[in-house]
Amino acid sequence: MRYIVFLCLIACGLVADISKFDNSKYEYLEFEENERAKFLILDESMNIQNVISVHKSQGNRVVVDLPDDDRHFVIVLQNPKLKTKNEPSLVDSIKSTQKEQKFSAYEGMYERNKFMGGILGFEPYKFNYLLPVNYSINREQTHNKGEEAKFQISVKKLLFSDLLAKNLDLYFAYTQQSFWSVYDGKNSRPFRESNYEPSLFMTYPIDNYPLFFDQLAFGYIHQSNGGGTLNSRSWDRIFVQGIYSYDNFALSLKAWHRIKEDSTKDDNPDITDYLGYGELTLGYLFNHKHAVSLTLRNNLKSDNKGSVLIDYSYPIYKNLYLYIQYFSGYGESLIDYNRSIDRVGVGFLFSR
């Protein structure tokens, strides 16, 4: 017996149907012109086992073979209409011959995020978190409280897929990081600093090429804090980023070049002396639960200025995680880009 659960994302909502494949009943996809679909196959633990892409030119029906003794879930991404047909001779049949493929933890996260993007239009980009307690070991000069709250909102939106070339996708992303002096009741609990980071970039998979990285991203980043004349900070960059993943390990190497500004309008002409010209991120997932990542920045100069960011998360309930963050060095926020800070935060992570 082969059972399959289709979770179909269509305009009217989420439809679930349990169907048995036999000679008299088939599930097939009804395509529009140039339409395509993607099947995301997961086991009962929601670990991705395979991804199958289908285009209209391949036929109208997809038959997916699953192990007889296992229960699997198939999520239909970018899907056309799903129908049941008792006359299979009317359409061409296509049978997947792809071997079972093991996906790394990063690739699994990437596919799940694309699934969320199919539902909401937006998908997670960087970490989304809330740190109700964010304690500074060496208090910044910009405020008189060592304790505050910190949160980050980060999403991206696929603007165009297969732009100029197959699998070359164009994204818009927005990240906001805010530092809230919520414990400073005497001063009406103000927001000490908010950093706004819109970006526009392209991604392209290169795992089929004899290169180390699996995916390449390149584009433009703007970051600013919207501050007044004395507290204003901003800079613009172009960047290139390579991503590699294997099993539960992921690596990201990102390099950037600052776009020069008019010297009379530049709020922070020496920012690269503290934030450097790139960053290296290493991440590992232990037992599908404990996720640890390390992000390093350095200006690669004799004064050796840079930063270390360590993230740890553990699942609490579904998409809610315990989150611990440690930062040491320069550039946690734009207002303090040239001040060294040691800070520990504890709170909740909403996507990883």
Buried (B, 14 or more C-beta within 10 A) or exposed (E): EBEBBBBBBEEEEEEEEEBEBEEEEBBBBBBEEEBBBBBBBBBEEEEBBBBBEBEBEBBBBBBBEBEEEEEBBBBBBBBBEBEEBEEBEEBEEBEBEEEEEEBBBBBBBBBBBBBBBBEEEBBBBBBBBBBBBBBBEEBBEEBEBBBBBBBBBBBBBBEEEEEEEEEBBBBBBBBBBBBBBBBBEEEEEEEBBBBBBBBEBBBBBBEEEEEEBBBBBBBBBBBBBEBEEEEBBBBBBBBBBBBBBEEBBBBBBBBBEBEEBEEEEEBBEEBBBBBBBBBBBBBBBEEEEEBBBBBBBBBEEEEEBBBBBBBBBBBEEEBEBEBBBBBBBBBBBBBBBBBBBBBBBBBBBBBB
